[in-house]
Amino acid sequence: MAPVTLKSVTKSYGATPVLHGIDIDITDGEFVVLVGPSGCGKSTLLRMIAGLETISGGAIEIAGRVVNDLEPKDRDIAMVFQNYALYPHMTVATNMGFSLEHRGASKAEIAERVQWAAGILGLTPLLDRYPRQLSGGQRQRVAMGRAIVRNPQVFLFDEPLSNLDAKLRVVMRGEIKTLHQRLGVTTVYVTHDQVEAMTMADRIVVMNGGKVEQIGAPLELYDRPANLFVAGFIGSPAMNFIEGTITGDGFAAGDVILPLADKHKIGTKVIYGIRPEHLALSEEGLPAIVNLIEPMGSETQVTMTLGGHTIIGVFRERVAARPGDTIHLLPAPDAIHLFHAETGARIN
């Protein structure tokens, strides 16, 4: 186990910069998720930590040691890839023990470590099978087992669940989190799925365009997003954004006035953010025209027009309305987010 520190890390391909001075401190035993849209640089950053990509500038430290120029095998890390990267001609046991054999471990030690990892991951009955005889979830467990037998200081996961179906992804993310809680190994995990990030991470690093937008605990990012990008990326369905102006009566958007919890400078142009789940149905609320109703079972998702803007509301109760009907909404006053209209920075 070891801390991982990134200091002003940059990456360029020729004259094209892709990472712009990344600073992240990951503590010993922490589970940190790098999240962001495709092309934001998160997988490149993970591969730089692993030593699979060269670093253009700055420093990467593992356990206090600068590893910029070290080969991957000398960094004491283990990486789990998106495509599992299993050897098709080897059994599960041989796949899991291959790295130990390559490092010169004895057969007895390899067998002991493989049995230990297989027991943790529920792979013991499958040790004599080949990858082609396994399901996607079983192959992912084998890839994880191959990583943990090495007893590394750091685990690196590169979108390991993206090839699995939705139901199996839910199961596997729980298994990975349980594994981390059991082993306590420092873990850096890359995903584009913000639900994975929210449910698994101790802290989330939100990236965009090769830069870090915000670092924080999942609920910190959910409750206090630093800017429009983070607010729109974290949360599902995404936060509603309404453009308008602060007045003496509240926030004016089109022909409606939305409530504000705090006083702000009158005349300021801002973007008003409210999450779908923070809208309540109330006869005392603001009129909204229903566009679409989607019953989800335990909740109902409604797409509406309010003040000339299309918004989404998520309600625990059943909504007795049809497209074209008017319903009345009341935003939770303590759940309102305000962002600067030009910079996108949070202002409340």
C-alpha positions in Angstrom: 0.0 0.0 0.0 1.3 3.5 -0.9 0.2 7.0 -1.5 0.3 8.3 -5.1 1.1 11.9 -5.9 0.9 13.8 -9.2 2.7 17.1 -9.3 2.1 19.4 -12.3 1.9 16.4 -14.6 1.6 17.3 -18.3 1.4 15.2 -21.5 1.8 16.3 -25.1 1.8 14.4 -28.3 4.2 16.4 -30.4 2.9 20.0 -30.3 -0.5 18.9 -29.1 -1.0 19.1 -25.3 -3.5 16.7 -23.8 -2.9 17.0 -20.1 -2.4 20.5 -18.5 -0.6 20.4 -15.2 -2.5 17.8 -13.1 -2.1 17.9 -9.3 -3.6 15.1 -7.3 -2.7 13.7 -3.9 -4.0 10.1 -3.3 -3.6 8.9 0.3 -2.5 5.4 1.3 -5.4 3.0 0.9 -7.7 5.5 -0.8 -10.1 4.6 -3.6 -10.0 7.5 -6.1 -12.0 7.5 -9.3 -11.0 9.6 -12.4 -14.2 10.5 -14.3 -15.0 12.6 -17.3 -16.2 12.5 -20.9 -14.4 10.6 -23.6 -11.2 12.3 -24.6 -10.7 14.2 -21.3 -7.4 12.5 -20.6 -8.3 10.2 -17.7 -7.1 7.0 -19.4 -3.9 8.7 -20.5 -3.3 9.8 -17.0 -3.8 6.3 -15.6 -1.4 4.8 -18.2 1.2 7.4 -17.2 0.9 6.3 -13.6 1.3 2.7 -14.8 4.3 3.6 -16.9 2.6 2.6 -20.2 2.8 6.3 -21.4 5.8 8.6 -21.0 5.4 11.8 -18.9 6.0 15.1 -20.7 6.4 17.2 -17.5 6.0 17.2 -13.8 6.4 14.2 -11.5 4.6 11.0 -10.5 5.4 9.6 -7.1 4.4 6.2 -5.7 5.2 5.7 -2.0 7.3 8.8 -2.0 9.5 7.6 -4.9 9.5 9.5 -8.2 8.7 6.8 -10.9 8.8 9.0 -14.1 11.6 6.9 -15.6 10.8 3.5 -14.1 9.5 0.6 -16.2 6.0 -0.6 -15.3 7.4 -3.8 -13.8 9.4 -1.8 -11.3 6.6 0.4 -10.1 4.9 -2.2 -7.9 1.5 -1.6 -9.5 -1.1 -4.0 -11.0 -3.5 -2.9 -13.7 -6.9 -4.3 -14.7 -7.8 -3.5 -18.3 -11.1 -3.0 -20.1 -10.7 -6.1 -22.3 -9.4 -8.4 -19.5 -6.2 -9.2 -21.5 -6.3 -12.9 -20.5 -4.1 -15.5 -22.3 -6.6 -17.7 -24.2 -4.3 -20.8 -24.1 -3.8 -20.7 -20.3 -6.2 -21.9 -17.6 -7.6 -19.6 -15.0 -5.0 -20.7 -12.5 -2.1 -20.2 -15.0 -3.4 -16.8 -16.0 -3.6 -15.7 -12.4 -0.2 -17.0 -11.5 1.7 -16.0 -14.6 3.1 -12.7 -13.3 4.4 -14.5 -10.2 6.0 -17.2 -12.4 7.6 -14.5 -14.5 9.1 -12.9 -11.3 10.6 -16.3 -10.3 8.3 -17.3 -7.5 8.3 -20.9 -6.5 5.5 -23.2 -7.6 4.3 -23.6 -4.0 4.1 -19.8 -3.5 2.3 -19.4 -6.8 -0.2 -22.1 -5.9 -0.8 -20.6 -2.4 -1.4 -17.1 -3.8 -3.6 -18.3 -6.6 -5.8 -20.3 -4.2 -6.0 -17.3 -1.8 -7.1 -14.9 -4.6 -9.5 -17.5 -6.1 -11.1 -17.9 -2.6 -11.7 -14.2 -2.3 -13.2 -13.9 -5.8 -15.2 -17.1 -5.9 -13.0 -18.6 -8.6 -12.0 -21.8 -6.9 -14.3 -24.1 -9.0 -13.1 -22.4 -12.2 -9.3 -22.7 -11.9 -9.0 -25.5 -14.5 -11.1 -23.7 -17.1 -10.0 -21.6 -20.1 -11.1 -18.0 -20.7 -13.4 -19.1 -23.6 -15.4 -21.2 -21.1 -16.1 -18.2 -18.8 -18.7 -15.5 -18.8 -17.8 -11.8 -19.0 -18.1 -11.4 -15.2 -16.0 -14.4 -14.6 -13.3 -13.2 -16.9 -13.3 -9.9 -15.1 -12.8 -11.7 -11.8 -9.8 -13.6 -13.3 -8.3 -10.3 -14.4 -8.7 -8.9 -10.9 -7.3 -12.1 -9.4 -4.2 -11.9 -11.6 -3.7 -8.4 -10.2 -4.2 -9.1 -6.5 -1.9 -12.3 -6.4 1.0 -9.9 -6.9 0.1 -8.0 -3.7 0.9 -4.6 -5.3 1.1 -1.3 -3.6 -1.4 0.3 -6.1 -4.3 -1.1 -8.2 -5.1 0.6 -11.5 -8.5 0.0 -13.2 -9.1 1.2 -16.7 -12.9 1.2 -17.3 -13.0 -2.5 -16.3 -16.9 -2.8 -16.4 -17.6 -1.2 -19.8 -17.9 -4.5 -21.6 -20.5 -5.9 -19.2 -24.3 -5.6 -19.3 -26.0 -3.2 -17.0 -27.1 -5.7 -14.4 -23.6 -7.3 -14.2 -22.0 -3.9 -13.9 -24.0 -3.2 -10.8 -22.9 -6.6 -9.3 -19.2 -6.2 -10.2 -18.8 -2.6 -9.0 -20.1 -3.9 -5.6 -17.5 -6.7 -5.7 -14.6 -4.3 -6.6 -15.6 -2.0 -3.7 -15.8 -4.9 -1.3 -12.4 -6.2 -2.5 -10.9 -2.8 -1.8 -12.4 -2.6 1.7 -11.0 -6.1 2.4 -7.5 -5.5 1.0 -7.1 -1.8 1.6 -4.8 -1.3 -1.4 -4.5 2.2 -2.9 -6.8 2.2 -6.0 -7.1 4.5 -9.0 -10.1 3.7 -11.1 -11.0 5.3 -14.5 -14.6 5.4 -15.8 -16.8 7.7 -17.9 -19.8 6.5 -15.9 -20.6 9.0 -13.1 -22.9 6.5 -11.3 -19.9 4.1 -11.0 -17.9 7.1 -9.7 -20.5 8.1 -7.1 -21.1 4.6 -5.7 -17.5 3.4 -5.5 -15.2 6.3 -4.8 -13.8 7.7 -1.6 -13.0 10.8 -3.7 -13.7 11.7 -7.3 -11.5 13.6 -9.7 -13.7 15.2 -12.4 -11.7 15.9 -15.6 -12.5 17.8 -18.7 -10.3 18.8 -21.6 -7.1 17.6 -19.9 -7.7 19.5 -16.7 -9.1 18.8 -13.3 -12.4 20.6 -12.7 -12.9 19.5 -9.1 -11.7 16.9 -6.6 -13.9 15.8 -3.7 -16.0 13.2 -2.0 -19.0 12.0 -4.1 -21.7 13.9 -2.0 -19.5 17.0 -1.9 -19.4 17.1 -5.7 -23.2 16.4 -5.8 -24.1 19.0 -3.2 -21.5 21.7 -4.0 -20.3 21.5 -7.6 -17.6 24.1 -8.3 -18.9 25.0 -11.8 -21.4 24.2 -14.5 -19.4 21.3 -15.9 -19.3 19.4 -12.7 -22.9 20.2 -11.9 -24.0 18.9 -15.3 -21.8 15.8 -15.2 -22.5 14.5 -11.7 -26.1 13.4 -11.1 -28.5 11.3 -13.1 -30.7 12.7 -14.6 -28.5 15.8 -15.0 -29.1 19.0 -13.2 -31.6 21.4 -14.8 -30.0 24.8 -15.9 -32.2 27.9 -16.5 -30.7 31.1 -17.8 -32.1 34.4 -16.3 -31.5 37.5 -14.2 -31.6 38.2 -10.4 -34.4 40.6 -9.5 -35.8 42.0 -6.3 -38.4 39.2 -6.2 -36.1 36.3 -7.0 -34.7 34.8 -10.2 -36.5 35.8 -13.4 -36.6 33.4 -16.3 -39.0 34.3 -19.1 -42.4 34.9 -17.5 -41.7 33.1 -14.2 -39.9 34.1 -11.0 -38.1 31.3 -9.2 -37.3 31.5 -5.5 -33.8 32.2 -4.1 -32.6 31.3 -0.7 -30.0 34.1 -0.4 -29.7 37.8 -1.5 -27.7 38.5 -4.6 -26.9 41.6 -6.6 -30.0 42.7 -8.6 -29.5 42.6 -12.3 -26.9 39.9 -12.3 -27.2 37.4 -15.2 -26.8 33.9 -13.8 -27.6 30.3 -14.5 -30.0 28.8 -12.0 -29.4 25.1 -11.3 -31.8 22.7 -9.7 -31.6 18.9 -9.7 -34.7 16.9 -10.9 -35.1 15.3 -7.6 -35.2 18.6 -5.8 -38.5 19.7 -7.5 -41.7 19.0 -5.6 -45.3 19.0 -6.8 -47.3 21.8 -5.0 -50.4 23.8 -5.9 -48.5 26.8 -4.6 -45.6 26.2 -7.0 -44.8 27.5 -10.5 -46.8 26.4 -13.6 -45.0 24.0 -16.0 -46.3 22.4 -19.2 -45.9 18.6 -19.3 -44.1 17.4 -22.4 -43.4 13.7 -21.5 -44.1 11.4 -18.6 -42.0 8.3 -18.0 -43.2 6.0 -15.2 -40.1 4.2 -13.7 -41.9 2.2 -11.0 -40.7 3.6 -7.8 -40.6 7.1 -9.3 -41.9 9.1 -12.2 -39.7 11.2 -14.5 -41.4 14.2 -16.1 -40.1 16.4 -18.9 -41.6 19.9 -18.8 -41.4 23.5 -20.1 -40.9 26.1 -17.4 -40.1 29.8 -18.3 -39.2 28.8 -21.8 -36.7 26.2 -20.7 -37.1 22.4 -20.9 -36.5 20.8 -17.5 -36.8 17.3 -15.9 -38.4 16.5 -12.6 -38.2 13.2 -10.7 -41.0 12.5 -8.3 -41.6 9.7 -5.8 -45.3 10.0 -6.2 -47.4 9.0 -9.2 -48.1 12.0 -11.5 -51.7 12.1 -12.7 -51.1 14.3 -15.8 -50.8 14.0 -19.6 -48.7 15.8 -22.1 -50.0 19.4 -22.5 -51.3 19.5 -18.9 -50.1 22.1 -16.5 -48.5 21.0 -13.2 -47.1 23.2 -10.4 -43.5 22.9 -9.1 -41.7 24.1 -6.0 -37.9 24.0 -6.0 -36.3 23.1 -2.7 -34.8 26.5 -1.5 -31.7 24.9 0.1 -30.9 22.9 -3.1 -30.6 25.8 -5.5 -27.3 26.3 -7.3 -26.2 29.6 -9.0 -23.5 29.9 -11.6 -21.9 32.9 -13.3 -23.4 33.2 -16.7 -20.1 33.8 -18.5 -17.5 31.8 -16.5 -19.7 29.0 -15.3 -18.2 29.3 -11.8 -20.4 28.7 -8.7 -21.5 32.0 -7.0 -23.6 30.8 -4.1 
